[in-house]
Amino acid sequence: MKKDLRSHWSLRKMVTRNGMLYPILGFASCVAFLYMSFGDLKLSANFTKGPRFSFVERNGTQFFLNGKPLYVNGWNSYWLMAHSVDESSRPKVSAMLQAGAKMGLTVCRTWAFNDGGYNALQISPGQFDERVFKALDYVIAEARQQGIRLLLSLVNNLQPYGGKTQYVNWAWQEGVGLSSSNDSFFFDPSIRKYFKNYVLTVLTRKNTITGIQYRNDPTIFAWELINEPRCMTDPSGDTLQDWLEEMSAFIKSIDKNHLLTIGLEGFYGPSSPKKATVNPEQWASALGADFMRNSNITSVDFASVHIYPDQWFHGLRFEEKRNYVSKWMHSHIEDCDKELKKPVMFTEYGLSDQNKDFQLSQREQLYRTIQDIIYKSAKKKGSGAGALVWQFFVEGMQEYSDDFGMVPWQSPPIYKLTIEHSCKLARIQGLIQENGNLKQLCSKRK
């Protein structure tokens, strides 16, 4: 599990600047008010001018878009909604989405949750902050304008942004909780109702900018049930499996347009003992998650896997870690090619800059290994459907970073590698001549 510094923002509140006492202040304030009042109207007016979007579909082991296979080069910016709440920080969201598009990236994974705490979307069970919901509206509308699709995650297994801990605390506060264990999130009937109500509210939300319900908006690439689910109190995997089956079916009963994935780290569990040797170490098979069993659920459209070799191993040299990543990826792609018959997305991958021997060249080498494996699978029309780097941000956002984060253009080798991979995938899909941005981006990278 990666080092998690994602709760830092909740401890930091925006501090407004003191204005200069000039006579022009009154006029400037008026202009600012008008901009804040009508900025969303401007985005709404421009919405129809953006690229036409269709829903991404799945046929066997491949994603399809407008009848053509789709392979994804993308990234994680979990903070988009949080940074869209205040008008002053919204330009960073737009800048990040624009930068992604300029690198040829097509999908961004981000949080569609914030349960309890500062700037919470869900203040308490069934109670939502409209101001924060409008921030999520903005993220979706702005992504559409930039030609980026979103993989939206619905809850966190970890504590940052509330997570399942917050749901359990709510149940205790209301006197209906069955257990103080965080894992009661998966089996407590009251908490299941809380989460279902949340899902229903999000999926049927009508975007105040675009006028489109989320469940009808093709800007959303897919829904992710939960970030990195684990249920360590039941290593058999039965408790988590039951929750996944119920919640995935519930989502599909509301939204038949969008793809659905789980958000797994990819560890093999009791259902595939022969695969246990592929796990990092023995602990990985006792977390209550089970890649093959979980991913085989009918209402789950594609498998999800994470890649953090330096978090899983502490005694290996870099080359050993890179070799392990190759083995890890090939194993999951083979599973999806031959058994699950579904695409697989490596929805988080990263290399920590806090490793004792860290060099930026190692990050480039590891990322190239990951992208090459995706490319080779794509060329063979295999199930390796894409990968999303953890994580990108823009200048002035260090408090949102962790030891994996980077401003991509400040790391020229990574920036160049990212664009090259986008172009290689685009050529497989035959998209370069159809897309003006890709045509310009890739013309010098044949």
JOMO-V657287 format. One line per field, one symbol per residue. ss: DSSP state (H for helix, E for strand, C for the rest). burial: b if it has 9 or more other ideal C-beta (glycine too) atoms within 8 Angstrom, else e. Layout:
BEGIN
ss->???
burial->???
END
This chain:
BEGIN
ss->CCCCCCCHHHHCCCCCCCCCCCCCHHHHHHHHHHHHHHHHHHHHHHHCCCCCCCCCEEECCEEEECCEEECEEEEECCCHHHHHCCHHHHHHHHHHHHHHHHCCCCEEEEECCCECCCCCCEEECCEECHHHHHHHHHHHHHHHHHCCEEEEECCECCCCCCHHHHHHHHHHHCCCCCCCCCCHHHHCHHHHHHHHHHHHHHHCCECCCCCCEHHHCCCEEEEECCECCCCCCCCCCHHHHHHHHHHHHHHHHHCCCCEEECCCCCCCCHHHHHHHHHCCCHHHHHCCCCHHHHHCCCCCCEEEEEECHHHHCCCCCHHHHHHHHHHHHHHHHHHHHHHHCCEEEEEEECCCCCCCCCCHHHHHHHHHHHHHHHHHHHHCCCCEEEEEEECECCCCCHHHCCCCCECHHHCHHHHHHHHHHHHHHHHHHCCCCCCHHHHHHHCCCC
burial->ebebebbbbbeeeeeeeeeeeeeebeeebeeeeebeeebbeebbebbeebeebeebebeebbbbbeebbbbbbbbbbbbbbbbbbeeebbebbbbbbbbbbebbbbbbbbbbbbbbbebbbbeebbebbeebbbbbbbbbbbbbbbbbbbbbbbbbbbebbbbbbbbbbbbbebeebbeeeebbbbbbebbbebbbbbbbbbbbbebebbeebbbebbbbbbbbbbbbbbbbebbebebbbbbbbbbbbbbbebbeebbbbbbbebbbbbebeebbeebbeeebbebbbbbbbbbebebbbbbbbbbbbbeebeebebebbbebbbbbbbbbbebbbeebebbbbbbbbbbbbebeebebebbbbbbbbbbebbbbbbeeebbbbbbbbbbbbbeebeebbbebbbbbeebebbbebbbbbbbbbbbbbebbeebebbbebbeeee
END
